[in-house]
Structure formats: structure tokens, C-alpha cells
């Protein structure tokens, strides 16, 4: 198991430290907030990716139109 370069033992150590530092009550609320932030970040990234794909498609269409115009002019 390798999540973002963090192996299983490192992940376990991080969780144990979080339990010790935050305590069981605050750990649950913190984990929920972190989950919300991660979900929102994924949404923003997906939205940005979709917008970039649309822009790349438009750019490709412009290049094709330019090539067609250059053929007509020649």
C-alpha cells in the first residue's frame, strides 16, 4: 500500500500520532473536515480538468480551421 509515497507503517504512525495529539473526540471531527476539504479539492480539480479539455478542443478546432484556410489560400 503506497498512498502519495507514504507506506503502511508511516500511515499507521501518522494515525497513532493524530490520536495522541488530537484525542478521539477531536480526531473524528478533524477527519470529517479533512474529508470535506479533500472532496472539495477533487471537485475543483475535476472542474479545472474539464475546462482545460474544452479549451484544448477549441484550440484544436482553431488549428484545423487555420489549416483549411491556408489550403484554400494556396
C-alpha positions, 0 to 999 in steps of 0.5 A, spaced: 500 500 500 503 506 497 498 512 498 502 519 495 509 515 497 507 514 504 507 506 506 503 502 511 507 503 517 508 511 516 500 511 515 499 507 521 504 512 525 501 518 522 494 515 525 497 513 532 500 520 532 493 524 530 490 520 536 495 522 541 495 529 539 488 530 537 484 525 542 478 521 539 473 526 540 477 531 536 480 526 531 473 524 528 471 531 527 478 533 524 477 527 519 470 529 517 473 536 515 479 533 512 474 529 508 470 535 506 476 539 504 479 533 500 472 532 496 472 539 495 479 539 492 477 533 487 471 537 485 475 543 483 480 539 480 475 535 476 472 542 474 479 545 472 480 538 468 474 539 464 475 546 462 482 545 460 479 539 455 474 544 452 479 549 451 484 544 448 478 542 443 477 549 441 484 550 440 484 544 436 478 546 432 482 553 431 488 549 428 484 545 423 480 551 421 487 555 420 489 549 416 483 549 411 484 556 410 491 556 408 489 550 403 484 554 400 489 560 400 494 556 396 
